[in-house]
Each structure stands twice: as C-alpha cells, then as structure tokens.
Amino acid sequence: MSWGPAIYTGGYVGERTLPSFDPSTPAEPRIYNYLLGGKDNFAVDREVAEKLVSKRRYIGRWQYPAIENRRFLERAVRYLMEQGIRQFIDVGCGLPTEKDNVHQIAHAIDPETRVAYVDYDPEVYVHFRTLLDGVPNTVVIRADARSPKDILDHPDLTALIDLSEPVAILLVALLHHIPDEDDPEGVVACFRDAMAPGSHLVISHMTNDGPPPTSAARFEQAFETVRESMTLRPRDRIRSFFGDLELVEPGLVDGGHWHPDEDETPPSNWLVVGVAKKP
Ligand SMILES: C[S@@+](CC[C@H](N)C(=O)[O-])C[C@H]1O[C@@H](n2cnc3c(N)ncnc32)[C@H](O)[C@@H]1O
C-alpha cells in the first residue's frame, strides 16, 4: 500500500480543496451507505438518514430511492456491457457496496473492462484503494467533479482510460449534490465534450416533479447540516443535462421503470434516470 495518513486530510488537488475526514459532520457517502444497509457510517449520518426515511415524511424504507438508484446503476452497467462499452468512469462513486460495484459487474462479463472510480471523499478513496488492491484494469481517483478537467486530465485516469474510444461516464446520484451556483450544466457539458462518438452518459437525479412540494422542501432541508447540499430539480432540467445526446429507450423515466428486472419494486417517484449515447 503506497498511501499514508495524508489522504485523511483535506488537500489541494487541482482546482479545488478536497474535503477532510470529519466524523462529526454528516456526509453523503456515509448517509447513502447506511440507507443501502452498509456499516461504514457514524451516528450523525444515521440521524440524517433516519429523518429521510421516516414514514411520516416518506413512503417506507423498502421503496426508498437509494435502493432504486443503486439497482438502476447496476442495470445500466449490464446494459452498457451488452452495448460493447469496455471503459467506465464512475464519478461520485460513493463508498463501495458489498457486491456489484461497477468493476465487479463488468469484470464478470469481460475482465479486460477498464473502470475508473472518482470521488472527492477521503473515506471513499481509502475504501476503494483497499478493494481495488491487485485488481487489474481499475483505478480510484480523488478529485472534485465540479472541476471535470481535474478528472479528465488526471494522469491516473489517462493511464487507464482512452478517451478517443467509447466510454461510459456515470453521474449517478451526483448532480443533485452540485448546486446551481456551481454550474452543473457546465460540468456535464465538459464531460459530454470529452466523450468519443459511441460513448454513453448515465445520469440519475432526485426530482421535485413527483413528490408533494412540502415533502420536497423538507427533503432538501434535511440536508442543511450535511456536507453536501441537495438540490431537487424538475424533469425538464434533468433532461437538459444530456444536451444533444440521444436518450436510449425508454428515455428519461423513473428509476424503477428503466429496463426493470422482473422483481423490480415500484418507483419511489423521487428519482429520474436516463442513459444517452453520443452519435
Ligand atoms: C449518493 S452517493 C452516489 C454513489 C453512487 N454513484 C451510486 O449512485 O450508487 C454521492 C457521492 O457523490 C460524491 N460527491 C458529491 N459531490 C461531489 C463532488 N463535487 N466531487 C466528487 N464527488 C462528489 C459524494 O462524496 C458521494 O460519495
């Protein structure tokens, strides 16, 4: 292992200062980890997560959009493998799940598939470093998605991913953590521009078009103490993130309606997803 304690601190890498390890402030990767049934979280994270899933505010844990989102991501990766995609950049990858992380799904089909994970969070970085130790054709990079060039030009990324060949860029449950003042449209455009023809863009995003307005407002407020903000957006705006790429069937839909497995749970109404191809 070649890294030391320095990765637990913040640090200036590229254009932005990256967040430090801080167990006293709720953080999105750990909240999401708890919602998916993981153990890599603290009491402060669980407190926020419980607010999000309380029946009073919500419709029950089993339908919670975190699960709907993760299942979408897994189906999207399988779909892209079927389309012949053999390079993935998973931006805002989150803490690893117990199974079915992107490289695990891809390598079960073709071990030559190259997978780059990206997140700005120090714990995510450490967990992926451990998981990927000795796994060929994988890398994890610590960088801020709001500065896409820091990712696309990162030497560890360019050593693995050939951007002149088709790639899938996954922005799954990421963009709702990028507030308007950080120009999410500009961020996505930079990723779209870097993609070769035949590449795919995968987006999932929490929406305020489905839920009642008071619930949507309360959901955003629940993130006030969290390191990441939460910006729910209407479907039209989420559609616009794809620019002039062509949405594959069934288009922009609820997560549970995108190529559902037979045992898919009904959509939560909070999550909009799509996969688009660059002509
Ligand atoms: C909800 S998790 C999504 C994990 C995974 N993509 C999935 O859908 O299962 C969001 C992740 O985005 C990361 N994130 C949020 N803002 C980011 C930014 N500006 N740059 C890089 N990562 C970011 C968080 O650290 C967190 O791990």
Ligand as a Chemical Component Dictionary entry (heavy atoms), coordinates in Angstrom:
data_LIG
# 
_chem_comp.id                   LIG 
_chem_comp.type                 NON-POLYMER 
_chem_comp.pdbx_formal_charge   0 
_chem_comp.three_letter_code    LIG 
# 
loop_
_chem_comp_atom.comp_id 
_chem_comp_atom.atom_id 
_chem_comp_atom.alt_atom_id 
_chem_comp_atom.type_symbol 
_chem_comp_atom.charge 
_chem_comp_atom.model_Cartn_x 
_chem_comp_atom.model_Cartn_y 
_chem_comp_atom.model_Cartn_z 
_chem_comp_atom.pdbx_ordinal 
LIG C1  C1  C 0  -25.279 9.324  -3.208 1  
LIG S1  S1  S 1  -23.590 8.951  -3.447 2  
LIG C2  C2  C 0  -23.751 8.103  -5.011 3  
LIG C3  C3  C 0  -22.886 6.880  -5.098 4  
LIG C4  C4  C 0  -23.011 6.119  -6.420 5  
LIG N1  N1  N 0  -22.790 6.993  -7.564 6  
LIG C5  C5  C 0  -24.367 5.474  -6.562 7  
LIG O1  O1  O 0  -25.223 6.083  -7.214 8  
LIG O2  O2  O -1 -24.615 4.409  -6.015 9  
LIG C6  C6  C 0  -22.946 10.537 -3.977 10 
LIG C7  C7  C 0  -21.420 10.566 -3.987 11 
LIG O3  O3  O 0  -21.013 11.748 -4.686 12 
LIG C8  C8  C 0  -19.867 12.257 -4.043 13 
LIG N2  N2  N 0  -19.773 13.677 -4.380 14 
LIG C9  C9  C 0  -20.636 14.675 -4.083 15 
LIG N3  N3  N 0  -20.201 15.846 -4.566 16 
LIG C10 C10 C 0  -19.017 15.572 -5.191 17 
LIG C11 C11 C 0  -18.090 16.358 -5.899 18 
LIG N4  N4  N 0  -18.268 17.683 -6.052 19 
LIG N5  N5  N 0  -16.998 15.759 -6.411 20 
LIG C12 C12 C 0  -16.794 14.430 -6.268 21 
LIG N6  N6  N 0  -17.637 13.628 -5.600 22 
LIG C13 C13 C 0  -18.743 14.186 -5.074 23 
LIG C14 C14 C 0  -20.087 12.011 -2.569 24 
LIG O4  O4  O 0  -18.877 12.007 -1.858 25 
LIG C15 C15 C 0  -20.778 10.644 -2.607 26 
LIG O5  O5  O 0  -19.832 9.624  -2.472 27 
# 
loop_
_chem_comp_bond.comp_id 
_chem_comp_bond.atom_id_1 
_chem_comp_bond.atom_id_2 
_chem_comp_bond.value_order 
_chem_comp_bond.pdbx_ordinal 
LIG C1  S1  SING 1  
LIG S1  C2  SING 2  
LIG S1  C6  SING 3  
LIG C2  C3  SING 4  
LIG C3  C4  SING 5  
LIG C4  N1  SING 6  
LIG C4  C5  SING 7  
LIG C5  O1  DOUB 8  
LIG C5  O2  SING 9  
LIG C6  C7  SING 10 
LIG C7  O3  SING 11 
LIG C7  C15 SING 12 
LIG O3  C8  SING 13 
LIG C8  N2  SING 14 
LIG C8  C14 SING 15 
LIG N2  C9  SING 16 
LIG N2  C13 SING 17 
LIG C9  N3  DOUB 18 
LIG N3  C10 SING 19 
LIG C10 C11 SING 20 
LIG C10 C13 DOUB 21 
LIG C11 N4  SING 22 
LIG C11 N5  DOUB 23 
LIG N5  C12 SING 24 
LIG C12 N6  DOUB 25 
LIG N6  C13 SING 26 
LIG C14 O4  SING 27 
LIG C14 C15 SING 28 
LIG C15 O5  SING 29 
# 
